[in-house]
């Protein structure tokens, strides 16, 4: 499989993941994550270790958010054998169920594996950059 085809597949996976998040569809979001007992994920400031915890966290987020808009920015993707990866910057606008709104810029890195003919996330980490470098105050 050529690098450009895999990069396109990683881009499509990212786009589909973002779309599922924007629909606030927990079932669709969960299907992107490999059901592996040794998975390690960073979700909402928590280190999550397995698919059951991912499902619980996704359900909690989906029920506490009324609307979500994700705008992807810079994207890079690649592959080595049956392991792929992508990194993307994004801008998020989130409206909570109580009407509060906030925006943030972030970045997401995901490691994927080709399992049963489908790319699935086996590890991910999202982060929000510091507003400024503490040493430049």
C-alpha positions as a printed Julia matrix, in Angstrom:
137×3 Matrix{Float64}:
   0.0    0.0    0.0
   1.52   3.33  -1.02
   2.23   6.07   1.5
  -0.16   8.49  -0.23
  -3.04   5.97  -0.11
  -2.46   5.37   3.59
  -2.18   9.11   4.29
  -5.52   9.51   2.49
  -6.98   6.7    4.61
  -5.69   8.35   7.8
  -7.21  11.68   6.67
 -10.55   9.95   5.99
 -10.43   8.25   9.4
  -9.77  11.6   11.1
 -12.56  13.3    9.13
 -15.03  10.53  10.04
 -13.98  10.64  13.71
 -14.48  14.42  13.85
 -17.88  14.08  12.11
 -19.02  11.48  14.68
 -17.95  13.8   17.5
 -19.83  16.71  15.94
 -22.98  14.57  15.69
 -22.47  13.71  19.39
 -22.95  10.08  18.4
 -21.31   7.89  21.07
 -21.93   4.63  19.18
 -20.21   5.98  16.06
 -17.3    7.39  18.08
 -16.72   4.1   19.92
 -16.46   2.11  16.68
 -13.22   3.97  15.8
 -11.48   2.54  18.88
 -10.04  -0.98  18.93
 -11.6   -3.13  21.62
  -8.3   -4.17  23.18
  -7.69  -4.87  26.86
  -4.3   -3.12  26.77
  -5.31   0.13  25.02
  -4.07   3.42  26.47
  -5.98   6.62  25.73
  -5.91  10.16  27.12
  -9.46  11.52  27.33
 -10.65  14.69  29.06
  -7.61  14.92  31.36
  -7.82  11.22  32.25
  -5.68   8.25  31.36
  -8.1    5.59  30.14
  -6.95   2.0   29.86
  -9.59  -0.03  28.09
 -12.51   0.04  25.68
 -15.12  -0.07  28.48
 -13.63   3.09  30.03
 -13.49   4.75  26.6
 -17.19   3.94  26.09
 -18.1    5.33  29.51
 -16.12   8.53  28.89
 -17.58   9.01  25.39
 -21.1    8.56  26.77
 -20.45  11.12  29.53
 -19.02  13.68  27.1
 -21.83  13.16  24.59
 -24.48  13.68  27.27
 -22.86  16.85  28.69
 -22.4   18.65  25.36
 -25.28  20.22  23.44
 -23.28  21.16  20.33
 -19.74  20.69  19.07
 -17.94  22.09  16.07
 -14.46  20.82  15.15
 -12.41  22.55  12.49
  -9.29  20.6   11.52
  -6.07  22.43  10.78
  -2.66  21.03   9.89
  -2.74  17.28   9.23
  -0.01  14.65   8.87
  -0.48  10.91   8.51
   1.67   7.89   7.81
   2.08   4.13   8.06
   4.54   1.37   8.82
   3.18  -2.1    8.04
  -0.19  -2.54   9.74
   0.39   0.47  12.01
  -0.7    3.94  10.98
  -0.73   7.31  12.68
  -2.11  10.78  12.27
  -1.62  14.1   13.97
  -3.97  17.03  13.49
  -4.45  20.46  14.98
  -8.03  21.63  15.48
 -10.26  24.43  16.68
 -13.24  23.37  18.81
 -16.4   25.25  19.72
 -18.35  23.49  22.46
 -21.77  24.37  23.87
 -22.64  22.63  27.12
 -26.18  21.53  27.96
 -26.5   24.48  30.4
 -25.81  26.91  27.52
 -22.24  27.83  28.41
 -19.96  28.05  25.38
 -16.23  27.95  24.98
 -13.64  27.63  22.25
 -10.18  26.15  22.25
  -7.37  25.13  19.96
  -5.93  21.68  20.36
  -4.07  18.84  18.76
  -4.78  15.15  18.47
  -2.38  12.33  17.77
  -3.71   8.83  17.08
  -1.94   5.52  16.54
  -3.99   3.12  14.44
  -3.78  -0.53  13.56
  -5.26  -2.39  10.63
  -7.57  -4.87  12.39
  -9.95  -7.09  10.42
  -9.42  -4.91   7.34
 -10.32  -1.64   9.1
  -8.1    1.06  10.62
  -8.86   1.32  14.35
  -7.38   3.61  16.98
  -5.21   1.73  19.49
  -3.8    4.81  21.24
  -4.55   8.5   21.17
  -3.72  11.7   22.97
  -5.34  15.1   22.69
  -3.89  18.22  24.24
  -4.46  21.94  24.49
  -1.38  24.15  24.12
  -0.5   26.53  26.93
  -1.71  30.08  26.2
   1.86  31.26  26.51
   5.19  29.82  27.47
   5.56  30.18  31.25
   9.18  31.29  30.87
   8.13  34.21  28.62
   5.89  35.98  31.15
